[in-house]
């Protein structure tokens, strides 16, 4: 068994209120999409009040090369990861040198060696630390990383595992992409980093009981990136919510089977808020109320969709702001490119 000891989060300094984002996007798309105001209603239906970006609003009005964007990614991702890690270490009462494994998750920038190396050097982690960088998991990355952290710590009760997920989605905006999917993305995605510390054994406040993955054949083109000369172009199909509906019963059943419990026995739902239609799919398929996803809606409102990091922000909110009793079950889940479901059963100690 493995336990979650702590979570830390960090966001960049440039706050983007949703009404400002709507205005800027409308001006950019107005001459390219007929009746653009009809599509701008997504900025209200997204239920996002604000987001945090690593660049100022004026940045979006200029062209940028992939090299320029990636330089910004390396700078800001390193800063945010370091801040989130320090918060998680402080909450767990640990030092950087206590970490044995480092799982680094990101899909919005590129580095070789992977960015975890510079973070290890900045924080003075031990040179024998085992590294596992993960790229390409998108919105499912935080949940997949937590599953891997649980596996590593569960196999060695003396192991302390650090999971970090960081995404700077603002840097992936494509000025010359006038597809409606890009307009929708402009209403939804934000920047942020989250760190989670997991340790072997059951000593932490939240136990990781089981994690499962479900990959649906023939859906690899629903979500992801097209790589173009100016960076990462978003791929986001309208079929995503219906695909989640189709996958969720099997994914959840696989995760709950060993404990012989049903969704009615689950006290908290720590789900990635990919958007309002995705949250509605969760509610319908699990026969739960919007209030059961309070933390997901709260994170969506204040931070938007930060891809892989988002579900870890939801976990942090759930830990800090929701009452739990010993023995309460929690279900953590995210869906991402593949198309895949990543689901973990938790239990409060």
N, C-alpha and C positions, 0 to 999 in steps of 0.2 A: 504493500500500500504506500501511497505518497500523500503528502499534505501541502496545501497552499499556505505559505506563511504570511505573505504580504503582496500588495500591489502598489505601484507608483505610476503616476501619469505626468505628462508634460505637453504643453501646446505652445506654438509660436506666438509672437506678440501682436500680430496685425489682426484685429477683430473686424470681421466682415458681417455687418447686419444684413439680414435677408432682403430688406427693401432696397438697400444699396446694390446688392448683388443682382437683384431683379432689374434695376435701372441700367446698370452697366451691360448686362447681357442683352437687354432689349435694344439698346443703342447699337450693340455690335451685330446683332442678327436682323435688325429691322429691314434692311435693304436686301436681305438674302432669303428670308422665309416669308411667304405671303401670309397676311393676317397673323403676324407674330404674337400679337397680344393674346390671342386665344391660347397659345402654347405657354406663354409666360405665367398663366394661372398655376402652373406646376410649382412655382416658387411659394405659393400659399399652401397648396395641398401637400407639399413635402413635409410640412410640420417642423421645418427648421427655422429657428429664430435667429441664429447667428452661427458663424463658424470662425475658426482661427486659421490664418494663412501665414506662410513664411515670407511672403512678398507683399508689398504695398499695392493698393488698387491700381496705381498708375502702371505697374509692371505689365498688366494684362493688355495694355494698349500698344505694346511694342512687340516686334518679332524677336524671337530668341532661338538660338541654335540648341541642338541636343547637348553639346559640350557646355554651353552656358548654364543650361538647366541642371545638368548633372553636377556642376561645380557647386551650385546652390544647394542641391540635394545633399552632397557630402558634408558641407558646412553645417547646415541646419539639422540634418538627421543626427549627426554626431553630437551636437549640443543638446538636442531634445532627449536622445537616448541616455546621455550622461545624467541629465536632470532626473529623468524618471527612475533610473537605476539607484541614484543616491537616495531618492525618497523611499523606494522599496527596501533598500538596505537599512535605512534608519528605522522604518516601521518594524522590520524583522529583528532589529538589534544585532545586525551582522556587519562585518567589514567586507570590503571588496575581495580581500584575500581568502575569504571563506568559500567563494564560489568554485565549484569543481567542473561544471559544465555550463556552456553559454550557447543557447539557441537564439539565433538572430533571424528575424523574419521581416522581409520587405519586398515589395513588388513595384515600387515607383522610382527606383534609381539603381545605378549599377556601380559596383566597385570590385576590383581585384587587386590585392587581397580584399576580402569582404570587410565591410565597415566595422565589424566587431573587433578586428585587430587594433584599429586606432583607439577604440573605446577601452579595450583591455589595457593598452599602454597608458591612456589618460588616467584611468582609475587605479593603476598599479596592481592589477590582478596577477595571480601567480602564472609563471610561464608554462606550467604543466596543465593549464586549464584545457578541457576538451571543447572544441568548437564545432557547431553545426549550423551553418548558414543555410536558409531556405528562401528560395525565390520562386515566384510564379503562382503562389497559392491565393493571391488576391484577398478578397473579403473573408475567405476561409482560413487565412494564415494564422490568426491569433488562436483560434480554436484548435487547429492542427498542431501548432507549437505547444499548446498546453497539454495536449495528448502525449506528445513526444516527451515533454518534461516529466509528466506523470510516469511514463514508461521508464525513463532513465532513473528517476528517483525510486520508483517501485522496485527496480531490480537491485538497488543498492541502498540500504537504509541509512548509510553514512553519507550519501551523496547530497549535495546542495546544488540545485539547478537554477540558473537564471534564464528566463525567457524574455526577450525584448522584441516588440513589434513596432515598426515605425513606417509611416506613409506620409508623403508630401504630395498629395493629389493636385494641389494648386499648380505645381510645376508641370503637370501633364496636359494642361489646357492647350488645345490646338486652335489658334486664331483662324486658320483657313479651313476648318472643318465646320460646315454649316448644316450638318445632319441634326435631326431633331434629338437623337441620342446624346449629342454633345451639349445641346441646350439643357436637357434633363440633368446630365451630369453636373452642369454648372449650377444647378439649383440644390445640389445634394452633397457634394464631396468636400471634405475639409482635411486639415493636417493635424497630426498628433503622434505621440509615442507613448507606449505603455510597457512597464516591466513587471514581471511576476516572479517571485521566488518560491520554489517548490523544494521540499526536503523529503527524504525517505522516511517511512514510518508514519504513525498516526498522531504525532505530537502537535501538528498545526491546527488552526481553527477550522479548516475545511479539508475534508478528506476527498481525494480523487478515487472513485470506485471503479469506473470503467469508461473507456473511450472507444468509439467506433467511427469508421469511415464508410461512406456509401458513394460509389461512383456510378453515374447513370450513363450508359453507352449512348453514343449518338448525340451528345449535348455539348461537345467540346467547343462549339462555335457560339454559345450563348453569351459568354462573358469573357473579357480579357483585354488584351492590348493588340493593336496592329502597330508594328514598329515602322515608323516613317522617318524621313530625313530630319524632321524637327522634333522627334521624340516619340512619346507613347500616345497613340490615338485610341480612345476608349471604344470598346465593344460591349454593348449592353442591350440585350434583346428584350422585347416585350413579353417573351415567353417565360422569363425567369420566375415570376410569381406562380404561374401554373405548374412549372416544373418542380418548384418547392412543394406545392400542394401534393403532387404525385409522389414525391420522394419521402415526405415527412413521416407517414405512418410506419414504413419499414425502418427508417433510420432510428426513430424513437423506440420502436419495439425491440430492435436489436440491442439498444443501449440499456433498456430497463430489464431485459429478460433474466439476467443472473440474479437480480435482487427480488424477482417475482413481484414487482410492483407495477402499477398503472399510472397514467398521467395524473389521475385524481389524487394520487399519493404525493405528488411533487408540490412542494411549498413555494418554490421560487424558480422563475424562468429567466435565465441569463442569455438572451438571444441577441444576435447581431441585428441591429435595426437598419437593414439595407434600404428601406424606404417604406412609405405608408402601405402600399399594396403588399409588400412582403410581410409587414407586421400583421396585416389583416389575414394573410394566409396562415400565419402561425396560430392566430386566435381561432380561426375557423377549424383548422385541422385538429387542434388540440382541445376544442370546445371550451375555451377559456375567455375571460373578459379582458378588455384593454388594460384594466387595472392590474392584472397579473403580469403585465409587461411594463410596469411603471418605470423601471430603471432604463429599459430600452428606449422608451419615449423620451425620457429626461435627457439621455445622452444625445439622441437624435436632435432634440430641440436646441441644445447648447453647443454641440460640436459638429453636427452633421455626420455623414458617413465617412469615417477615416479608414475605410477598408480594413486591413488585418487588425489594426489596433482597437477597433471600435468595441468588439465584444469584451475586451479586457477593461475598457472604460466602464462598460456596463457591469462587469464583475466588481470593479472598485466601488461603483455607486451602490450596488447591492450590499456589499460588505459594510459600507459606512452608514447607509441611510435606511436599511430595512431591518426590522427585528427578526431574529431567528432563535429557535430553541434547539437544544442538543438533539440530534437525530433527524432534524429536518432534511429532506432531500431537495436538491437543486438540479436543474437541467441546464447545461450550457450548450449552445449550438450556433453554428454559422454555416452559411452556404457560399461556395465560391467557384471559380473557374474549374472546369473539368467535365461536366458540372458535378460538384461533389458536396456531400453533407458531412460535417464534422461535429460530433455530438459527444458530450461527456456528462456522466452522472456524478454529482457531488453530494456530500453529506456533511452537515455542520456537526462538529465534534461536541 
